[in-house]
Amino acid sequence: MKVLILLSGCGVYDGTEIHESVLTLLELEKNGIEYYCTAPDKEQLHVINHTNGLVMNETRNVLIEAARIARGNIIALDKVLENNLLNDYDGLVIPGGFGAAKNLNKWAIDGPKGEIDKDVKNLILSFIKNNKPILALCMGPTVVAKALEGSDYNPKLTVGTNKESSPYDIEAISIGMNSIGANSEMKTIKEICVDETNKIITAPCYMMDATIGEVAKNIESAVKKLKEFL
């Protein structure tokens, strides 16, 4: 069993959520699932000072930043697609963080009308069309929703619930996903959403007010389900 992990930089506010990604790597290894990392080779939307949330006057590359999480063992997404490497992988994992909604698509800027990276869309469509499972965490489901917009696929997805505390507008994001063809479900940090038809697993993680321990358990449940699909 081998999966491809799609990263979007390094750091919750402008890239991949580090806790989510590292916990996912650990959980995959515990379940005997090999993983390899990829990311778009392009400039990220902006750079955020994580001590105060302000935009910094500098530029960074998504692939180079994501390589920090991958410990350098990463391949550019365009190379994965150009070299027809997708047959090498049995599934796809998309950790969250604002990078998913800034560098993989533009949900954080324009909501459901935001553009999605062309290579990211092709990547997700390839896995779906070949009946290979996808696991998306946190804001990752918005990337899946955008990739499948206008297709014959209407995925069941979750970004959390409006019934419990969250730092984000879960209802608005859910409505946005529904507007482009997805079917949103409300799930707590103790739950995951499973689309058995399309083999898509989604989990709220840090979209909810959650501890790192709660996020770890959420990811554990999601990866166990992913393994069943592989």
N, C-alpha and C positions, 0 to 999 in steps of 0.2 A: 504494500500500500504506500502510495506516494502522493503528496499534495503540493500544490503551488500556493504560496502565500503572497498576496498582493498588498504591498506596503505603499504608503503615501507620504513618506518623509519620516521625521523623528520628533515627536513632541505633541502633546494633546491639542494645543491651540493652532498649530499650523502644519501638523503632519500626523503620523500614526500615534495612537495612544500607547505609550510604552508599557504600562502595566498589562493592558489587554494583550498586546502582542507577545510579550515574554511569557505570560501565563499560558497563552495558547501554544507557544512552542513547547513549553514544559509538558502540557497536557497531551499534545500529539506524541511526544516521545514516550510518555508513560503508557500510551495506548499502542505503541509499536508502529506508529505511522511516520514514515520519512517525510521531510519537508524541505522545500527549496524556495527561496525568496526572489521576488521580482518587484520592479517599480518602474514607473515611467521615467525616462531620461529627459527631464525638462525642468525649467525654472519653476519653483513653487510660487503660489499666488503671492504670498508675502511672508515675512519673518516676524514672529511675535516674541517679545521679551516675556518669558514665562514668569518673571517676578512681579510684573505689573500689568500684563495684558496689552501693552502698547506695541504698535507696529514699529519695527526698526528700519533704519535707512540702510538696508543691505539686501542682497539677493542670495539665495541658496538653491541648490539643485535637488530635486526630489529623490533621485536615485542615490546620489552621494550621501544625503542625509539618512535615507533608509538603510544604507549599508552599515550605519552605526548599530542598528538593531540586529542586522544579519551577520555582524562581525566580519563584514567584508565579503561574505559568500553570497553574492547576489548577481542576478543577470538582468539587463535592461529589458523592459517589456517588449519593445519593438524587436529585439533579437529573438525573444521567445516565439513571437509570431512569425517573423521572417524565416526562421529555421525550422518551422513546423515541429516545435518541441512539445506542443500540447498533448500529443499522443503519449508522452512520457508520464503524464500525471493523471491520477484517478479522481482528483477533486480539487476544489478551489476554496481558499480561506481569505476573507477580507476583514481584518481587524478594524476597529473604529478610530476615533479621533477626528478632529476637524479637518485634517488633511483629506479624509475621504470625501468631505463635502466642499473642499476647496481645490484640491489637486486632481482628484479622480473625476469629480463632477463639480458643478458650480452651485450646488444646492444652498450653501451658506450665503451666497450672493443673490441669487435670483429664485430661490425656492424650486418648485417642480419645473419651472420654465428654464432653469439653468442648463447649460450644455454639459454633455458628458464627454470625456476624453475618448476619441475615436478608437484607440487601441484597447482601452478598458472595456468599451462596449463590445468590441469584437471578441475579446477574451471571454467575457461572461456569456455571450451568445453561443460561443463554441462549446463551452461546458454544458450549457442547457440543451443544445441541439444534440449533443452526444450522450445525453442522459447521465451526466456525471454530476455528483452532488456539489452544492455550494454552501458554505457556512459564512454568514455575515454578522458581525457584531456591532453594537452601538449604532453609529450613523452609517455603517456599511450597507444596511438594507436600502438606503436611498440610492446607492450606486446600482444595486441590482434592479430596483424599480425603474431607474432611468434607462438602463441597458435594455430592458424588456419593453419599454414604452413603444406602443404601436405594433407590437408583435402579437402572435396568437397565444402568448403566455400571460396568464394573470396570477402572479405569485401571491401566496399568503406570506405576509411579512409582519414583523413587529419592531418598533423602536422603544417599547415600554408601555406604560399605562398612565392615564390621567387620573387614576384613582388613588395614587400614592405620590409621595414627594419626588419632584424632579427639578433640576435646574433649567430644564428646557420645556418648550411648548410642545409636548408630546401630541396633543390633539391636532394642532396645526400641521405638524409634520406628517401625521397619519392621514389627515385629510388630503394633504398634498400628494402623498403616494397613491391614494385612491383615485385622485384626479387624472393620473397617468396610467391607470390600468391595474394597479395592485389591489389586494384585499388586505387591509390592515387589521391586525388583531391586537387587543390590549393585553400585555403580559407584564407580570411583576418581575423583580430581580430574581425571584425564585423559580421562574418559569422560562421556557423557551417556546418558540413557535416552529412547528414542523409542517412543511408543505410536502406531503407524501407524494403527490403527483409529479411535481417538478424537482423533488429531492433538494429542497432548500431549507436550511435551518437558520433561524435568526434568534438573537438573544440581546436583551436590553443593555446589560453591563452598566457602564458609567452614564448612560442616558438617565438612569435613576439615581437618586441620592443613595449611594451604596458604599460599603466598605470594600477594601481590597479583598477581604475574605469572602464577602458575598459575591463579588465579581468572579473570583476564582471558582466558586461552586457553580455559578452560572455557566462559565466556560467549560467546566468539567462535564456538565450535563449536555452541552451542545456538542462537544467533541465525541462523547460516547455515542450520540445519535449519528454523527457524521460517520463514525466507524461502522455502524450498522449498514449505512448506504454504500460504503466502499466495497 
